[in-house]
Amino acid sequence: MAETTSNAESNDVALRASIDRSLRHPVMFFFTSGAVWLALAIVLGLVASAKKHSPEFLSCFSWLDAGKVDGAHMSALIYGWGAQAAFGIIIWLMARLSRKECTNAGTILTVGHLWNLFVFIGLICILSGNGSGIAYMEFPGFIWPLLIVCYLAITIWSLVQFQVRDAGHVYVSQWYLLAGLLWFPWIAVTAFLFVFVFDGHPVMATAIASWFKGSLFLLFFLPTALASAYYLAPKVTGRPVYSYNLALFGFWALAFLGPWAGMQKLVGAPIPQFLPYMGAAAMVLILIPAISVGLNILKTVHGHGDIVAESPSLRFTSSGIVLFVAYGVLSFVLHTVPAMKMTQFSYSGYGLDILGFYGVFSLCAFGAIYFIVPRITRREWLSRRFISWHYFLSLYGVASIVICAVVGGVTQGQGIEDVAQPFATMAERASQYGWGVTIAWAFLLFANLFFCLHLLLMWARLGRRSSHPTLLKGHHTENPHGPEGEIDNIGSASA
Amino acid sequence: MDHTRDNPLKRFTAFWVALLLVTAFGIACIILRPMTHAKVDSAMEAAADDRRAVRAEVDNAQRKNLNQSALDEAFKAKAVSLLKSEPKPGKVAVPKPAAEPEPASE
């Protein structure tokens, strides 16, 4: 009996190692190129933020005009970093959970290069003044079908793996992965057709672009982040998910509310008035899935504070989930009617976007990367200090951006609403918070330089040759990283 | 490997079903588009047509009545006369600035 169990375990280890091996090149490519795009996006974000309070900054370069650099910053952040981090997480997680090796790594890797090429061309177009000028869809029209085809070529194999998985239980993470995989083409294809192809009314094209902007986070990036969190929290703590019913409720709440969000930014625009208010209602109600997911994940790790403190993956993931609850609360507050009236044309929307995209998605993605990379490279992270610096600077940077943008946005909105005050007074008030945002982007730049360098070293297989994971608070009796070289004697890294 | 669930035929079918599923939204949009988008002449578009017609008429009339060669000649002649003429004081009287008021005594 014991021998049978032992055989099953060794088969399991071998299967996991073969899955990791099959995905090594595409996953590492997505993570490292995503990290490089993230560093570039942050530099552009720094310039874009500086231009908000000091318009003369770098004004000698016409390709760095405020409108161009802002669009380039968000596009690099979303399609350069975010999409590629999501691809890496999706293909690895779906293969692991479906227990199927990837047989199309070459195709995925090739298409991954094409994705990077198209993002690069799109970015050049934006900076040369040939962007579309539509928020989150700044790339010119011809780039979108190419990106959508690349998306299909990268992710369709995960759908096939899910379909041919061994019979049995479908885990929570797989619900989110499957939903995100299908929701993205829905929103991207619909938005592309109605904004760039069909000759509809321009106001409705604006409304659809706004819907795409809202749904992109809620229906693609957020499900990917939650899939990762639902995988890592039980895996690292060694406990089952706190409540499956709560997980089910959170999933369907997001599935029901997510597609309605987005048009709230168009309150007062000449579109049917129920559309912006429906969007605002959905954003208010996002608090429901935020609380249910937050409660579920945090209850799962509850009582394991030492593991959360030690494990880089769990620390980043738990922080991302806490920030998801904060996102729900902030979304609730900012989308009530009086707050919307005051903040509609202010920085506060940017603060909420960055909280979602960087605070929730990116922190969960970092958690996943710290977990996945040692398994596929069979090397451990080199430096716990690099990880700690990355964590604290990221958290400090994102918190500062959100606080400055939201508080500054409210102050700005009050200034706009107060007709007795000159417009310059409002601009002066907002510019002080703008300085705060710029300094916070500088913190994030430092954080990501540590991350990017660390990841590039891991890609070059210069990580530690040990089976002991790099913990943030180690209490080893011998070498804090364990004996060197023993990783080569086993199938894959454990823990 | 569970051969009842994972075999080449199953993978082939899954691939095409997945492709159909993710492109279904686009296909549905393209099919439904003509059904939901009849040609509508709104009042604004009709007024815009009238404005375009007036604009075209004005542009044509201007083009027809404009003698470009005569205009060029006239400009050339005027330029030559301007170059030959010497600057003279103008006839328009330039008002002198008003005297500054005396500083108020303590």
Interface residues (C-beta under 8 A of the other chain):
Chain A: K100 L152 I156 L159 V160 Q163 V164 R165 D166 A167 L181 L182 P185 W186 V189 T190 L193 F194 F198 G200
Chain B: D2 R5 D6 N7 K10 R11 A14 F15 V17 A18 L19 L21 V22 T23 F25 G26 C29 I30 R33 H37
